[in-house]
């Protein structure tokens, strides 16, 4: 089963299960205080980042402390399976993010992600502001219920899940399908927040040609 077979996109133009760049590029009307969604493709790990963009076409610079050059590993180094117990604080944040999505609390889910979160689900995106983070949660046609949760190298939490219905989102065509996500939670000063969200189940590799 491939990433694209996990459910029918919603009317706003989303890829199955999780948001694609089309929604993030066009959601500026929901921004508070005139803020527009800002999402960029992650820059290639082997080249210097370019100037930031506010739409998906073309790679954009990632904020300091994020991405292959700033604290997060290259995608091929993100763990794909759990190796032991997860850090309790990181696990709580990861579980709560999916719980809020299942309840249809998109704003609440967005509050658990940091600006600049790397978000990999087919496309490789950087959610640069609150509007993009809300759009990511709002675009999900399905929720996901954790079945197994564990920790992995680099402080990641790896969640093996089954797709479920999402409150207020209509039918979930992929309900019952297995998915896995590796999440990194940034801790330290301030509240713990997700700063890396990577789909890691078999068949979920980034789209060909998408910059890594």
C-alpha positions as a Markdown table, in Angstrom:
| # | Residue | x | y | z |
|---|---|---|---|---|
| 1 | Unk | 0.0 | 0.0 | 0.0 |
| 2 | Unk | 1.4 | 3.3 | -1.0 |
| 3 | Unk | 1.1 | 6.7 | 0.6 |
| 4 | Unk | -1.4 | 7.8 | -2.0 |
| 5 | Unk | -3.8 | 4.9 | -1.4 |
| 6 | Unk | -4.7 | 5.8 | 2.2 |
| 7 | Unk | -7.9 | 7.7 | 1.4 |
| 8 | Unk | -9.6 | 10.2 | -0.9 |
| 9 | Unk | -8.3 | 13.8 | -0.8 |
| 10 | Unk | -10.7 | 16.3 | 0.7 |
| 11 | Unk | -12.2 | 19.1 | -1.3 |
| 12 | Unk | -9.4 | 21.5 | -0.4 |
| 13 | Unk | -6.9 | 19.4 | -2.5 |
| 14 | Unk | -5.1 | 17.3 | 0.1 |
| 15 | Unk | -3.1 | 14.2 | -0.4 |
| 16 | Unk | -4.5 | 11.2 | 1.5 |
| 17 | Unk | -3.9 | 11.0 | 5.3 |
| 18 | Unk | -1.9 | 14.2 | 5.5 |
| 19 | Unk | -1.6 | 17.6 | 3.9 |
| 20 | Unk | 0.2 | 18.3 | 0.6 |
| 21 | Unk | 1.7 | 21.5 | -0.6 |
| 22 | Unk | -1.4 | 22.6 | -2.5 |
| 23 | Unk | -3.3 | 23.5 | 0.7 |
| 24 | Unk | -0.4 | 25.2 | 2.4 |
| 25 | Unk | 0.3 | 27.4 | -0.6 |
| 26 | Unk | -3.3 | 28.6 | -0.7 |
| 27 | Unk | -4.4 | 29.1 | 2.9 |
| 28 | Unk | -3.4 | 32.6 | 3.6 |
| 29 | Unk | -7.0 | 33.7 | 4.0 |
| 30 | Unk | -7.1 | 31.9 | 7.4 |
| 31 | Unk | -4.1 | 33.7 | 8.8 |
| 32 | Unk | -4.4 | 35.8 | 11.9 |
| 33 | Unk | -3.5 | 39.5 | 11.7 |
| 34 | Unk | -2.7 | 39.3 | 8.0 |
| 35 | Unk | -0.3 | 36.4 | 8.4 |
| 36 | Unk | -0.2 | 34.2 | 5.3 |
| 37 | Unk | 0.9 | 30.5 | 5.3 |
| 38 | Unk | 4.6 | 30.1 | 4.7 |
| 39 | Unk | 5.7 | 26.7 | 3.6 |
| 40 | Unk | 8.9 | 25.8 | 1.8 |
| 41 | Unk | 10.4 | 22.7 | 0.4 |
| 42 | Unk | 13.3 | 21.5 | 2.5 |
| 43 | Unk | 16.7 | 22.3 | 0.9 |
| 44 | Unk | 18.9 | 19.5 | -0.5 |
| 45 | Unk | 21.3 | 18.2 | 2.1 |
| 46 | Unk | 24.2 | 18.5 | -0.3 |
| 47 | Unk | 23.7 | 22.1 | -1.3 |
| 48 | Unk | 23.5 | 25.5 | 0.5 |
| 49 | Unk | 20.0 | 26.7 | 1.3 |
| 50 | Unk | 18.5 | 29.3 | -0.9 |
| 51 | Unk | 16.5 | 32.4 | 0.1 |
| 52 | Unk | 13.1 | 31.5 | 1.8 |
| 53 | Unk | 10.0 | 31.2 | -0.4 |
| 54 | Unk | 6.4 | 31.5 | 0.7 |
| 55 | Unk | 5.1 | 28.9 | -1.7 |
| 56 | Unk | 6.1 | 25.3 | -2.3 |
| 57 | Unk | 7.9 | 25.7 | -5.7 |
| 58 | Unk | 11.6 | 25.8 | -5.2 |
| 59 | Unk | 13.6 | 25.0 | -2.1 |
| 60 | Unk | 13.7 | 27.5 | 0.7 |
| 61 | Unk | 16.0 | 28.2 | 3.6 |
| 62 | Unk | 15.2 | 26.4 | 6.8 |
| 63 | Unk | 15.4 | 28.2 | 10.1 |
| 64 | Unk | 18.5 | 27.7 | 12.4 |
| 65 | Unk | 18.3 | 24.6 | 14.4 |
| 66 | Unk | 16.2 | 22.7 | 11.8 |
| 67 | Unk | 16.9 | 20.3 | 9.0 |
| 68 | Unk | 19.9 | 18.3 | 7.8 |
| 69 | Unk | 22.3 | 21.2 | 8.4 |
| 70 | Unk | 20.8 | 22.5 | 11.7 |
| 71 | Unk | 20.3 | 19.8 | 14.3 |
| 72 | Unk | 17.9 | 17.3 | 12.7 |
| 73 | Unk | 19.3 | 14.3 | 10.8 |
| 74 | Unk | 19.0 | 13.8 | 7.0 |
| 75 | Unk | 15.9 | 11.9 | 6.1 |
| 76 | Unk | 17.7 | 8.6 | 5.5 |
| 77 | Unk | 19.0 | 8.8 | 9.1 |
| 78 | Unk | 15.6 | 9.3 | 10.7 |
| 79 | Unk | 14.8 | 6.0 | 12.6 |
| 80 | Unk | 12.1 | 3.9 | 11.1 |
| 81 | Unk | 11.4 | 1.6 | 14.1 |
| 82 | Unk | 11.4 | 1.9 | 17.8 |
| 83 | Unk | 14.3 | 0.5 | 19.8 |
| 84 | Unk | 13.1 | 0.9 | 23.4 |
| 85 | Unk | 11.1 | 3.1 | 25.6 |
| 86 | Unk | 10.3 | 6.7 | 24.5 |
| 87 | Unk | 11.1 | 9.7 | 26.6 |
| 88 | Unk | 7.9 | 10.3 | 28.6 |
| 89 | Unk | 7.6 | 14.0 | 27.8 |
| 90 | Unk | 8.2 | 13.5 | 24.1 |
| 91 | Unk | 5.8 | 10.6 | 24.0 |
| 92 | Unk | 3.1 | 12.7 | 25.7 |
| 93 | Unk | 3.4 | 15.4 | 23.1 |
| 94 | Unk | 3.4 | 13.0 | 20.2 |
| 95 | Unk | 0.3 | 11.1 | 21.5 |
| 96 | Unk | -1.5 | 14.4 | 22.2 |
| 97 | Unk | -0.9 | 15.7 | 18.7 |
| 98 | Unk | -2.7 | 12.6 | 17.2 |
| 99 | Unk | -5.4 | 12.8 | 19.8 |
| 100 | Unk | -6.2 | 16.4 | 18.9 |
| 101 | Unk | -6.3 | 15.5 | 15.2 |
| 102 | Unk | -8.7 | 12.7 | 15.9 |
| 103 | Unk | -11.0 | 15.1 | 17.8 |
| 104 | Unk | -10.8 | 17.6 | 14.9 |
| 105 | Unk | -9.0 | 20.1 | 17.1 |
| 106 | Unk | -6.7 | 21.4 | 14.3 |
| 107 | Unk | -5.7 | 24.6 | 16.1 |
| 108 | Unk | -4.8 | 22.6 | 19.2 |
| 109 | Unk | -2.7 | 20.2 | 17.2 |
| 110 | Unk | -0.9 | 23.1 | 15.5 |
| 111 | Unk | 0.0 | 24.5 | 18.9 |
| 112 | Unk | 2.1 | 21.4 | 19.6 |
| 113 | Unk | 4.3 | 22.0 | 16.6 |
| 114 | Unk | 7.1 | 24.5 | 16.4 |
| 115 | Unk | 7.5 | 27.1 | 13.6 |
| 116 | Unk | 9.9 | 25.6 | 11.1 |
| 117 | Unk | 8.8 | 22.0 | 11.7 |
| 118 | Unk | 10.0 | 19.6 | 8.9 |
| 119 | Unk | 6.9 | 17.8 | 7.7 |
| 120 | Unk | 7.5 | 14.8 | 5.5 |
| 121 | Unk | 4.5 | 12.9 | 4.0 |
| 122 | Unk | 5.2 | 12.4 | 0.3 |
| 123 | Unk | 6.3 | 16.0 | -0.1 |
| 124 | Unk | 9.1 | 17.4 | 2.1 |
| 125 | Unk | 7.9 | 20.6 | 3.6 |
| 126 | Unk | 8.8 | 23.2 | 6.2 |
| 127 | Unk | 5.9 | 24.6 | 8.2 |
| 128 | Unk | 7.2 | 28.1 | 8.8 |
| 129 | Unk | 4.3 | 29.7 | 10.7 |
| 130 | Unk | 1.1 | 29.1 | 12.6 |
| 131 | Unk | -1.1 | 29.2 | 9.6 |
| 132 | Unk | 0.8 | 26.4 | 7.8 |
| 133 | Unk | 0.8 | 24.3 | 11.0 |
| 134 | Unk | -3.0 | 24.7 | 11.3 |
| 135 | Unk | -3.4 | 23.9 | 7.6 |
| 136 | Unk | -1.4 | 20.7 | 8.1 |
| 137 | Unk | -3.8 | 19.4 | 10.8 |
| 138 | Unk | -6.9 | 20.8 | 9.1 |
| 139 | Unk | -6.2 | 19.0 | 5.9 |
| 140 | Unk | -6.2 | 15.5 | 7.3 |
| 141 | Unk | -9.1 | 13.3 | 6.1 |
| 142 | Unk | -8.3 | 10.7 | 8.7 |
| 143 | Unk | -7.1 | 10.5 | 12.3 |
| 144 | Unk | -4.6 | 7.9 | 13.5 |
| 145 | Unk | -4.7 | 5.8 | 16.7 |
| 146 | Unk | -1.3 | 4.6 | 18.1 |
| 147 | Unk | -1.0 | 0.9 | 18.6 |
| 148 | Unk | 2.7 | 0.7 | 19.6 |
| 149 | Unk | 4.9 | 3.6 | 20.7 |
| 150 | Unk | 8.6 | 3.5 | 21.4 |
| 151 | Unk | 11.8 | 5.5 | 21.4 |
| 152 | Unk | 14.6 | 5.5 | 18.9 |
| 153 | Unk | 18.0 | 7.1 | 18.3 |
| 154 | Unk | 18.2 | 10.8 | 18.4 |
| 155 | Unk | 15.3 | 11.2 | 20.8 |
| 156 | Unk | 12.7 | 10.2 | 18.3 |
| 157 | Unk | 9.3 | 8.7 | 19.1 |
| 158 | Unk | 8.1 | 6.1 | 16.6 |
| 159 | Unk | 4.4 | 5.5 | 16.5 |
| 160 | Unk | 2.8 | 2.5 | 14.7 |
| 161 | Unk | -0.8 | 3.4 | 14.2 |
| 162 | Unk | -4.1 | 2.5 | 12.4 |
| 163 | Unk | -6.0 | 5.1 | 10.5 |
| 164 | Unk | -9.3 | 6.1 | 12.1 |
| 165 | Unk | -12.2 | 8.5 | 11.4 |
| 166 | Unk | -11.5 | 12.1 | 12.2 |
| 167 | Unk | -14.2 | 14.2 | 13.9 |
| 168 | Unk | -15.9 | 16.6 | 11.5 |
| 169 | Unk | -13.9 | 15.3 | 8.4 |
| 170 | Unk | -16.4 | 13.0 | 6.8 |
| 171 | Unk | -15.4 | 9.5 | 5.8 |
| 172 | Unk | -11.9 | 8.1 | 6.0 |
| 173 | Unk | -11.3 | 5.9 | 3.0 |
| 174 | Unk | -8.2 | 4.4 | 4.5 |
| 175 | Unk | -9.7 | 3.5 | 7.9 |
| 176 | Unk | -7.9 | 0.6 | 9.5 |
| 177 | Unk | -4.7 | 1.0 | 7.3 |
| 178 | Unk | -1.4 | 0.8 | 9.1 |
| 179 | Unk | 0.9 | 3.9 | 9.2 |
| 180 | Unk | 4.0 | 4.8 | 11.1 |
| 181 | Unk | 5.4 | 8.2 | 11.9 |
| 182 | Unk | 8.7 | 9.2 | 13.6 |
| 183 | Unk | 8.4 | 12.4 | 15.6 |
| 184 | Unk | 11.1 | 14.5 | 17.2 |
| 185 | Unk | 10.1 | 16.8 | 20.1 |
| 186 | Unk | 12.2 | 19.8 | 20.8 |
| 187 | Unk | 12.6 | 20.3 | 24.6 |
| 188 | Unk | 14.6 | 22.7 | 26.7 |
| 189 | Unk | 13.6 | 26.3 | 27.1 |
| 190 | Unk | 9.9 | 26.8 | 26.8 |
| 191 | Unk | 7.2 | 24.2 | 26.1 |
| 192 | Unk | 8.0 | 21.0 | 24.4 |
| 193 | Unk | 7.1 | 21.2 | 20.7 |
| 194 | Unk | 7.3 | 18.9 | 17.7 |
| 195 | Unk | 10.0 | 20.0 | 15.2 |
| 196 | Unk | 10.3 | 16.9 | 12.9 |
| 197 | Unk | 7.4 | 14.8 | 11.6 |
| 198 | Unk | 8.4 | 12.1 | 9.2 |
| 199 | Unk | 6.2 | 9.3 | 7.7 |
| 200 | Unk | 8.3 | 6.1 | 7.9 |
| 201 | Unk | 6.0 | 3.2 | 7.1 |
| 202 | Unk | 6.9 | 1.0 | 4.0 |
| 203 | Unk | 5.9 | 2.7 | 0.8 |
| 204 | Unk | 6.0 | 6.2 | 2.3 |
| 205 | Unk | 9.2 | 7.4 | 0.7 |
| 206 | Unk | 9.2 | 11.1 | -0.5 |
| 207 | Unk | 7.9 | 11.7 | -4.0 |
| 208 | Unk | 10.5 | 11.3 | -6.7 |
| 209 | Unk | 12.2 | 14.5 | -7.4 |
| 210 | Unk | 11.3 | 16.1 | -4.1 |
| 211 | Unk | 14.3 | 17.8 | -2.6 |
| 212 | Unk | 15.7 | 16.1 | 0.5 |
